[in-house]
Amino acid sequence: MKRRIPTILLCAATALLVWFLLPGSSVDKAIFKLTALTFAEKPYFITGSGAHDDPHTLRDFSSAQQSTPGTRPAVVSLGDDPDGFFQSSPPSPIDFAVILKNIQRLGQDSPAIAIPLAWQAADIISLTALDQQLDKFSAPVTCAPLSRNPVPSPIPAAFRRASIPLSDVNGDTALLPIVNRVSLPDIVLGNKTSLAGFTALESEPANDVPHLFARWEDRVVLSFQLLAALNHYGLQPSGVKIHLGEFVELGDGASYLPIDEFGRLSITPPTLRESKSVPAQNLIDAPDDLFAGTNFRPIVLRNDLSSSDVSSIAFSKSLVGTIASLADPHFTSSSYVFHRYSPAVELLAMGSLLCLIIGMGNYPRLDGKIPLLILIGLILLFHFALVPIAGAWLPTMPALAMVAIAVPLTRNHLLAIPASTVSLPEQKSDMEESKAEVPQIRKPATTVPAPSQSENITTTQGSEKITETAPEKPAAPNAPKRPAAKKAARKTVKKAAKKATPKSSRKRSNRKPRK
């Protein structure tokens, strides 16, 4: 009993320590991932810390390729201009200034311009007019392609405002694509309030899965599509939580996006049509309620020129589907929350298990290390079977810690002889003492008649034999009787010798000597 009390206290303390410290750790999340492998179908990703207020959530991709109404942006299409409505085709800086002014008149204060604002020879007056119009918006989004060059360039202010510190990213940031310059010279990105995102990474091969992040010096820059989705949620880039190889959290659980370790979206966005498409030349005479039924923010300006290069055309075709996928919390995934039971229920379950361990020690055939190891296997079996059925995260790890700490503190009694056949300790020690005395007992010597006077005794000294005549010994007087205590001790030794020696040898030793 004295040995059991420290064992019970140590088991209880270990279980409480694991129960208190494990939720939210990487070990707990790894165990949940391992459990999810037994019942969830890939692809999926996991969010949540496993605490009572932030349970583990399994998010798999929705099979239906349909977005929620209101998540598809309205598009202002800048296509071919056969009637010569604008100054030039593609539009010049002054043409863009006119388009943006009409978008502001129609009640839109944050356009997302998916066309790089770069011209080879633009006059200063038109560029100044474009800059002034961009400054009138609260949060315009501009774009530019990025590349990697042996001679790096400093990160522009618009890209820095729309970036995240590299230290805030969870995962191996060395796997992110590295960029250090804007591919187009003299590009207009806006001044004080604009945010810039990349349209393409020229150092990366073309892929149907868009890149969402790239590394520029000690910052992580975002893609244009992701910035448009953040604009829709009303979030700043600082509200993005990146877990490379797992997911991106927009805001406080507003939306989760699955990504791989290279910062790419883990699912190919579908090709979707915009909620409304308006040619750019129609904005001048458009009524004020043109975008009244549009719930998506911002308005997207898209390049639909037929003379564009292949990469620009592919980017324009995938633009609406990618933005809708990033902006719709129910489009990319469906969630299954694994809540935890209340602390009182979990502590009661662990207390019941501790009582079971104590009770097993009261039965000889259940008191040992092997029964405890079997109990660990049963706990794991119940864990993998009950978690998907109950839809809850069970306190399995504290229970395993409790049993595991009890294993080295428990003696193994399975190989011992049952209690009914075990001799008492005092009897066992007497037997061992009697066995130790057996070799010193001599067999009763046979009486040999004394030699007569005529008999000769032959002795050997070296190599010579000497014959002597033994004198006749007088008859020994009768020996005195031994005390009763010595007789009793002799009987005890004889009994012990009989038990220790085989039966056949006892028969030979008990034969009376011949006279």
Secondary structure, DSSP 4 states (H G I P E B T S, - for coil): -TTHHHHHHHHHHHHHHHHHHSTTSHHHHHHHHHHHTTTPPSSEEEES-SSSSS-EEEEE--SS--PPTT-SPEEEEE---TT--SSSSS--HHHHHHHHHHHHHTT----EE-S-EE-SS--HHHHHHHHHHHHTSSS-EEEEEEE--SS--PPPHHHHHTEEEGGG-BS-GGGS-B--EESSTTEE--SSS-EEEEEEETTS---SSPB-EEEETTEEEEBHHHHHHHHHHT--GGGEEEETTTEEEETTTTEEEEB-TTSBBSSPPP----SEEEEGGGGTT--TTTTTT--SSS-EEEE--TTS-HHHHHHHHHHHHHHHHHH-TTTS-EEEEEBPPPHHHHHHHHHHHHHHHHHHTTSTTT-SHHHHHHHHHHHHHHHHHHHHHHTB---HHHHHHHHHHHSTTS---TTSPPGGGPPPHHHHHHHHHHHHHGGGPPPPPPP-PPP-TT-EEEEEETTEEEEEEPPPPPPPPPPPPPPHHHHHHHHHHHHHHHHHS-HHHHHHHHSPPP-
